[in-house]
């Protein structure tokens, strides 16, 4: 019960003070519905021309407007009934509007919290999550949460409706109502035994869909290689196998929902039949009362079935909510502490020193990372970072960018330590370009100025010319207003790298990190770009990871790694 209650508390915490207004609308709608049902008694009594032999509430209902008879009385009762139903419709409209807004708002707040938690988390935590899991959390699991929230809200409405309508039934025919309500309650308890199994089905669906998203991400990431080697068929076969498992679990849930609806229908028919027989043959209730009671019982069956179905939906959605909440909790636990830099703090400028820095990646069997690294880097240097694959080059670059925090030792910039208090200011003065840079499905101008970079036309033209990206812009009919497509699909790999380098220069960084950032260019083009970077004035500290020996010709220094250790450091 702890997890369902936590789900309810989480939703209630979001709704907050708005719950009172929503409850008032729900209660008013239910009361108007119950009053409308009670008006059926004088309405049917008028139609059947019953003489009021009843006393108490029933007699009062049957004897409304005793001075009126026939058509006049019927018109008055129908008018009041219509007025009540119209008012009820307006109340329900506002109720559903508020409930819809709360549902959408809660889910968007969950998405926003997850996005913010991802942005504020440590780089290691993001790597452990993986793209597939994040994508599934943001899409499939959030949508399952939407279903659970919908039925929690609707279930609350249904509970109030059942209470009001049960009160109407008890007012009309106390003995029959007690028998009928107890029978329905017993049936609900029997069917409630399915909730545990439904939650298990939901957990299996969550896990199956997660595997699907992870496998799909792997395939799309290596799509070109897979298709070039005819490996895509094997992937599709594995994907279809996982898809079949997920579909089987979803069908099992649908089967339970359908079976429950059938059982509720049979239970409702049996209760109505028994109530009708007892009322006429044993308790001698007037026809108007019996017909109204049957309508009330039928109306109770609907919300009661909705409650039971809603509980099944919530149980089914609960594992998805748990997955989102667990991720939020894990990210919060692993989150880096962000402290706003003091307004009088000195800027992070000067030599960068790594003092006995060690960082080993968690879970790596070969202990990849860097070990006992001591190094001093001066502003304006152009440093080549070399070494075999897995030697520690990218780990060193990530440490320099503040993506990773040293497990031992420290990094200083000038006289300040690079830590949680200073890393945000440090990143404002740093540009990082990877081998496969990110471009958005937007214009070239928007991609160049991404992140709030400010630059005039002359500055943009200078940055484009330095990387040769001006030729990319010139060949496009719309120039800077050309849309590059999803992930830069409308330009080549080398052109994406040129645009990304131009974007980095527009940041006017103090440190420029290049992780195979020119690998898609041919040797001559790379040489021209690197020479342009070397001639920048003022020139930032440039750290370039590259496997090409030709790239070293423009560098002022070479640093080499092997198995995480610094093995060579020499001027060029």
C-alpha positions in Angstrom: 0.0 0.0 0.0 3.0 2.4 0.5 3.5 3.0 -3.2 -0.1 3.7 -4.2 -0.4 6.1 -1.2 2.8 7.8 -2.3 1.3 8.2 -5.8 -1.8 9.7 -4.3 0.2 12.0 -2.0 2.4 13.2 -4.9 -0.7 14.1 -6.9 -2.4 15.8 -3.9 0.8 17.8 -3.2 0.6 19.2 -6.8 -3.1 20.0 -6.5 -2.6 21.7 -3.2 -5.2 24.5 -2.4 -7.0 23.9 -5.7 -8.5 20.7 -4.2 -11.1 22.6 -2.2 -12.6 24.3 -5.3 -12.5 21.0 -7.2 -14.2 19.1 -4.4 -16.9 21.8 -4.2 -17.7 21.3 -7.9 -17.6 17.5 -7.7 -19.9 17.5 -4.6 -22.3 20.0 -6.1 -22.6 18.0 -9.3 -23.2 14.8 -7.4 -25.9 16.5 -5.2 -27.7 17.9 -8.3 -27.5 14.4 -9.9 -29.1 12.9 -6.7 -31.8 15.6 -6.6 -32.6 14.9 -10.2 -33.0 11.2 -9.4 -35.4 12.1 -6.5 -37.5 14.1 -8.9 -38.2 11.0 -10.9 -40.5 9.9 -8.0 -43.1 12.6 -8.5 -42.6 12.5 -12.2 -43.4 8.8 -12.4 -46.1 9.1 -9.8 -47.8 11.7 -11.9 -47.5 9.6 -15.0 -49.0 6.5 -13.2 -51.6 8.7 -11.4 -50.6 7.1 -8.1 -52.5 8.0 -4.9 -50.1 8.9 -2.2 -50.5 6.2 0.4 -46.9 6.7 1.5 -45.7 8.7 4.5 -42.4 10.3 5.3 -40.0 11.3 2.5 -41.7 9.2 -0.1 -45.1 10.6 0.7 -43.6 14.1 0.5 -42.1 13.4 -2.9 -45.3 11.8 -4.3 -47.4 14.7 -3.0 -45.4 17.6 -4.3 -47.7 20.3 -5.4 -50.9 18.5 -4.3 -53.1 21.3 -5.6 -51.9 20.4 -9.1 -53.1 17.4 -11.1 -52.4 15.8 -14.5 -50.7 17.9 -17.2 -50.1 21.0 -15.0 -48.3 19.0 -12.4 -46.3 17.1 -15.0 -45.1 20.3 -16.7 -44.0 21.8 -13.4 -42.0 18.7 -12.4 -40.5 18.4 -15.9 -39.5 22.1 -15.7 -37.8 21.7 -12.4 -36.1 18.5 -13.6 -34.8 20.2 -16.7 -33.5 23.2 -14.7 -31.6 20.8 -12.3 -30.1 18.9 -15.2 -29.0 22.1 -17.0 -27.4 23.4 -13.9 -25.7 20.0 -13.4 -24.4 20.1 -16.9 -22.7 23.5 -16.3 -21.2 22.3 -13.1 -19.8 19.1 -14.8 -18.4 21.2 -17.6 -16.4 23.3 -15.1 -15.5 20.2 -13.1 -14.1 18.4 -16.1 -12.2 21.5 -17.3 -10.4 21.9 -14.0 -9.7 18.2 -13.8 -8.2 18.2 -17.3 -6.1 21.2 -16.5 -4.8 19.6 -13.3 -4.0 16.3 -15.1 -2.0 18.1 -17.9 -0.3 20.4 -15.4 0.8 17.5 -13.1 2.3 15.6 -16.0 4.0 18.6 -17.5 5.4 19.4 -14.1 6.7 15.8 -13.9 8.4 16.2 -17.3 9.8 19.5 -16.3 11.2 18.1 -13.0 12.7 15.2 -14.9 14.3 17.4 -17.5 15.7 19.7 -14.8 17.0 16.8 -12.8 18.7 15.5 -15.9 20.3 18.9 -16.6 21.5 19.3 -13.0 22.8 15.7 -12.6 26.4 14.6 -12.8 27.7 13.4 -16.1 28.3 9.9 -14.6 24.6 9.6 -13.6 23.5 10.5 -17.1 25.8 7.9 -18.6 24.4 5.2 -16.3 20.8 6.1 -17.3 21.4 5.8 -21.1 19.4 7.5 -23.9 16.9 4.6 -24.2 15.8 4.8 -20.6 15.5 8.5 -20.6 13.4 8.5 -23.8 11.1 5.9 -22.4 10.7 7.7 -19.2 9.8 10.9 -21.0 7.4 9.2 -23.4 6.0 5.8 -22.5 6.2 6.0 -18.7 4.9 9.6 -18.5 1.9 8.6 -20.7 1.2 5.6 -18.4 1.3 8.1 -15.5 -1.2 10.2 -17.3 -3.6 7.2 -17.4 -3.1 6.7 -13.7 -3.7 10.3 -12.8 -6.8 10.4 -15.0 -8.3 7.5 -13.2 -7.3 8.7 -9.8 -9.2 12.0 -10.4 -12.1 10.2 -12.1 -12.2 7.7 -9.3 -12.5 10.4 -6.7 -15.5 11.8 -8.6 -17.0 8.3 -8.8 -16.7 7.8 -5.0 -18.6 11.0 -4.3 -21.3 10.0 -6.9 -21.7 6.6 -5.3 -22.0 8.1 -1.8 -24.7 10.5 -3.0 -26.6 8.0 -5.0 -26.4 5.4 -2.2 -28.0 8.0 0.0 -30.8 8.5 -2.5 -31.3 4.8 -2.6 -31.5 4.5 1.1 -34.0 7.4 1.3 -36.2 5.7 -1.3 -36.2 2.1 -0.1 -33.9 1.5 2.9 -34.2 -2.3 3.1 -33.8 -2.9 -0.6 -30.9 -0.4 -0.8 -29.0 -2.1 2.0 -29.4 -5.5 0.3 -28.3 -4.1 -3.1 -25.4 -2.1 -1.8 -24.1 -5.0 0.3 -24.2 -7.2 -2.8 -22.3 -4.7 -4.9 -19.8 -4.2 -2.2 -19.2 -8.0 -1.9 -18.7 -8.2 -5.7 -16.2 -5.3 -5.6 -14.2 -7.1 -2.9 -14.0 -10.3 -4.9 -12.9 -8.5 -8.0 -10.4 -6.4 -6.0 -8.2 -9.5 -5.6 -7.1 -8.9 -9.2 -5.3 -5.6 -8.3 -2.0 -7.3 -7.3 -1.8 -9.3 -10.5 -2.6 -6.1 -12.6 0.3 -4.3 -11.0 2.6 -7.2 -11.9 1.4 -7.0 -15.5 2.1 -3.2 -15.4 5.7 -3.8 -14.1 6.3 -6.4 -16.9 5.0 -3.9 -19.5 7.3 -1.2 -18.2 10.3 -3.5 -18.3 9.5 -4.8 -21.8 8.9 -1.3 -23.2 12.2 -0.2 -21.6 14.1 -3.0 -23.4 12.4 -2.0 -26.7 13.5 1.6 -26.4 17.1 0.6 -25.4 17.4 -1.8 -28.4 15.9 0.7 -30.8 18.3 3.4 -29.6 21.2 1.0 -30.2 20.0 0.1 -33.7 19.5 3.7 -34.7 22.8 4.6 -33.3 24.5 2.1 -35.5 22.0 2.0 -38.4 24.5 2.7 -41.2 26.9 -0.1 -40.0 24.0 -2.5 -39.5 22.5 -2.0 -42.9 25.9 -2.1 -44.6 26.5 -5.6 -43.1 23.0 -6.9 -43.5 22.6 -7.0 -39.7 19.3 -5.1 -39.7 17.3 -8.2 -40.3 18.7 -9.8 -37.1 17.8 -6.7 -35.2 14.3 -6.6 -36.5 13.8 -10.3 -35.4 15.0 -9.5 -31.9 12.9 -6.3 -31.8 9.8 -8.2 -32.9 10.4 -10.8 -30.2 10.5 -8.1 -27.5 7.5 -6.4 -29.1 5.5 -9.7 -28.9 6.3 -10.0 -25.1 5.1 -6.4 -24.5 2.0 -6.9 -26.6 1.2 -10.2 -24.7 1.3 -8.3 -21.4 -0.9 -5.5 -22.7 -3.5 -7.9 -24.0 -3.5 -9.6 -20.6 -4.4 -6.3 -19.0 -7.1 -5.6 -21.6 -8.5 -9.1 -21.0 -8.8 -8.3 -17.3 -10.6 -5.0 -17.9 -13.0 -6.7 -20.3 -13.7 -9.5 -17.9 -14.4 -7.0 -15.1 -16.9 -5.1 -17.2 -18.8 -8.3 -17.9 -18.8 -9.3 -14.3 -20.1 -5.9 -13.2 -22.8 -6.1 -15.9 -23.9 -9.5 -14.6 -23.8 -8.4 -11.0 -25.8 -5.3 -11.7 -28.5 -7.3 -13.6 -28.8 -9.8 -10.8 -29.0 -7.1 -8.1 -31.7 -5.2 -10.1 -33.8 -8.4 -10.7 -33.7 -9.4 -7.0 -34.5 -5.9 -5.9 -37.5 -5.7 -8.3 -38.9 -9.0 -7.0 -38.5 -8.2 -3.4 -39.9 -4.7 -3.8 -43.1 -5.9 -5.6 -43.7 -9.2 -4.0 -42.6 -8.7 -0.4 -42.2 -5.0 0.5 -45.1 -3.6 -1.6 -43.3 -0.4 -2.8 -45.2 1.8 -5.3 -44.2 1.4 -9.0 -42.8 5.0 -9.1 -40.5 4.2 -6.2 -39.4 0.9 -7.7 -38.7 2.3 -11.1 -36.7 5.2 -9.6 -34.8 2.8 -7.4 -33.9 0.7 -10.4 -32.6 3.9 -12.2 -30.6 4.8 -9.0 -29.1 1.3 -8.8 -28.2 1.4 -12.5 -26.5 4.8 -11.9 -24.6 3.5 -8.9 -23.3 0.5 -11.0 -21.6 2.9 -13.5 -19.5 4.9 -11.0 -18.8 1.7 -9.0 -17.5 0.0 -12.1 -15.5 3.1 -12.8 -13.9 2.9 -9.4 -13.0 -0.7 -9.8 -11.7 -0.1 -13.4 -9.8 3.0 -12.2 -8.1 1.0 -9.4 -7.0 -1.5 -12.1 -5.7 1.3 -14.3 -3.8 2.9 -11.3 -2.3 -0.5 -10.4 -1.3 -0.9 -14.1 0.2 2.6 -14.2 1.9 2.5 -10.8 5.2 0.8 -12.0 5.6 3.6 -14.6 5.1 6.3 -11.9 7.6 4.4 -9.7 10.1 4.3 -12.5 9.8 8.1 -13.0 10.0 8.8 -9.3 12.9 6.4 -8.7 14.8 8.1 -11.5 14.1 11.5 -9.9 15.2 10.3 -6.5 18.4 8.7 -7.9 19.3 11.9 -9.9 18.6 14.0 -6.8 20.9 11.7 -4.8 23.7 11.9 -7.4 23.1 15.6 -8.3 26.0 17.9 -8.2 25.6 20.8 -5.7 25.3 24.0 -7.7 26.2 27.1 -5.7 25.7 30.5 -7.4 29.1 32.2 -7.7 29.5 35.3 -5.5 29.2 38.6 -7.3 32.6 39.7 -5.9 34.4 36.4 -6.8 37.4 36.7 -9.0 37.0 35.4 -12.6 38.5 32.0 -13.3 41.5 32.9 -15.4 45.1 31.9 -15.4 47.0 28.7 -15.6 45.1 25.4 -15.2 46.8 23.0 -12.9 45.9 19.4 -12.3 47.5 18.2 -9.1 47.7 14.4 -8.6 44.2 14.0 -10.2 42.7 10.5 -10.4 39.3 9.5 -12.0 38.5 5.9 -12.7 35.2 5.1 -14.4 32.7 3.1 -12.4 32.1 -0.5 -13.7 35.0 -0.4 -16.2 36.8 -3.8 -15.8 40.0 -2.3 -17.1 39.9 0.7 -14.8 39.7 3.2 -17.6 40.2 6.9 -16.7 43.3 8.9 -15.6 45.6 8.2 -12.7 47.8 10.5 -10.6 47.8 13.2 -13.3 49.8 16.3 -12.6 49.9 18.9 -15.4 50.0 22.7 -15.9 48.4 24.3 -18.9 49.0 27.9 -19.8 46.5 30.3 -21.4 46.8 30.4 -25.2 48.6 27.1 -25.6 47.5 24.8 -28.4 47.9 21.3 -26.9 47.5 18.0 -28.8 46.1 15.2 -26.6 47.3 11.9 -28.0 47.1 8.2 -27.1 45.4 4.9 -28.1 41.7 4.3 -27.7 40.9 4.0 -24.0 44.1 5.7 -22.9 42.3 8.4 -21.0 42.1 11.3 -23.5 38.3 11.9 -23.3 38.3 11.5 -19.5 41.0 14.2 -19.3 38.9 16.5 -21.6 35.7 15.8 -19.5 37.7 16.7 -16.3 38.8 19.9 -17.9 35.2 20.8 -18.9 34.0 20.1 -15.3 31.8 17.2 -16.4 33.7 15.0 -14.1 35.0 15.8 -10.6 38.3 14.3 -9.5 38.0 11.3 -7.2 41.5 12.2 -5.9 43.5 15.4 -6.3 42.2 18.7 -7.5 42.1 21.1 -10.5 42.8 24.8 -10.0 42.4 27.8 -12.4 44.6 30.6 -11.4 44.3 30.6 -7.6 40.8 29.0 -7.5 39.8 25.4 -7.2 37.5 24.0 -9.9 34.6 22.6 -7.8 30.9 22.8 -7.4 31.1 26.5 -6.5 33.1 27.5 -9.5 32.3 25.0 -12.2 29.3 27.0 -13.5 31.3 30.2 -14.1 34.1 28.0 -15.6 31.7 26.5 -18.2 30.5 29.9 -19.2 34.1 30.5 -20.5 34.5 27.1 -22.2 33.5 25.6 -25.5 33.4 21.9 -26.2 33.1 20.4 -29.7 32.7 16.7 -30.2 33.2 14.4 -33.2 29.4 14.2 -33.8 28.2 17.7 -32.8 24.6 18.4 -32.0 22.6 20.5 -34.5 18.9 21.3 -34.0 16.2 21.2 -36.6 16.4 25.0 -37.0 18.1 27.7 -39.0 21.9 27.9 -39.3 21.7 31.3 -37.5 19.7 29.8 -34.6 22.2 26.9 -34.3 25.2 29.3 -34.3 23.6 31.5 -31.6 22.3 28.6 -29.5 22.5 29.1 -25.7 22.0 32.9 -25.8 25.2 33.7 -27.6 25.2 37.3 -28.8 26.9 38.2 -32.1 26.5 40.8 -34.9 26.7 40.0 -38.6 30.4 40.8 -38.7 31.1 38.4 -35.8 29.1 35.6 -37.4 30.9 36.1 -40.7 34.3 36.1 -39.1 33.5 32.8 -37.2 32.2 31.2 -40.3 35.2 32.2 -42.4 37.7 30.8 -39.7 36.2 27.3 -40.1 35.4 27.4 -43.8 31.7 27.2 -42.9 31.1 30.4 -44.9 31.2 28.2 -48.1 28.5 26.0 -46.5 26.2 29.0 -46.0 27.0 30.4 -49.4 25.8 27.3 -51.3 22.4 27.3 -49.5 19.7 29.4 -51.1 18.5 30.8 -47.8 21.9 31.4 -46.4 21.9 31.7 -42.6 18.1 31.2 -42.6 18.5 27.7 -44.1 17.1 24.9 -41.9 19.7 22.2 -41.3 17.2 19.4 -40.6 16.9 17.0 -37.7 20.4 16.6 -36.1 21.8 18.4 -39.1 20.6 15.9 -41.7 20.6 18.5 -44.5 24.4 19.0 -44.3 27.3 16.6 -44.4 29.3 15.4 -41.4 32.2 17.7 -42.2 29.9 20.6 -42.6 28.3 19.9 -39.3 31.7 20.0 -37.7 32.5 23.3 -39.4 29.2 24.9 -38.1 29.8 23.5 -34.6 33.4 25.0 -34.5 32.0 28.3 -35.7 29.4 28.2 -32.9 32.2 27.5 -30.4 34.2 30.5 -31.6 31.2 32.8 -31.2 31.2 32.0 -27.5 34.7 33.7 -27.4 35.9 31.0 -24.9 39.0 31.0 -22.7 39.2 27.3 -23.2 38.3 25.4 -26.4 38.1 21.6 -26.1 38.1 19.6 -29.4 37.4 15.9 -29.1 38.0 14.6 -32.7 36.1 17.8 -33.8 37.7 17.8 -37.3 37.7 14.0 -37.9 35.1 14.3 -40.7 37.3 16.8 -42.7 39.9 15.7 -45.2 43.5 16.4 -44.3 43.8 19.7 -46.3 40.6 21.1 -44.9 41.5 20.1 -41.3 44.9 21.7 -41.7 43.3 25.0 -42.9 40.8 25.0 -40.0 43.5 24.2 -37.4 45.8 27.0 -38.7 42.9 29.4 -38.5 42.4 28.4 -34.9 46.1 28.7 -34.2 46.0 32.3 -35.5 43.2 33.5 -33.3 44.1 36.6 -31.4 43.6 36.4 -28.5 43.9 32.6 -28.7 42.2 30.5 -26.0 43.8 27.5 -24.4 43.0 24.8 -27.1 43.0 21.2 -26.1 42.7 19.0 -29.2 42.2 15.2 -29.1 43.2 13.8 -32.5 44.6 10.5 -34.0 46.0 12.2 -37.1 49.8 12.8 -36.9 49.4 15.7 -39.4 47.3 17.6 -36.9 50.3 18.0 -34.6 52.0 20.5 -36.9 49.9 23.5 -35.7 50.1 22.6 -32.0 52.6 24.2 -29.6 52.6 21.2 -27.2 51.9 17.5 -27.2 50.6 15.5 -24.2 50.3 11.7 -24.5 48.4 9.2 -22.4 48.6 5.4 -22.0 46.3 3.4 -19.7 45.3 6.6 -17.9 48.8 7.8 -17.2 50.7 10.7 -18.6 53.6 9.2 -20.5 54.8 12.2 -22.6 54.7 16.0 -22.3 56.8 18.0 -24.7 56.7 21.3 -26.7 56.4 21.1 -30.5 
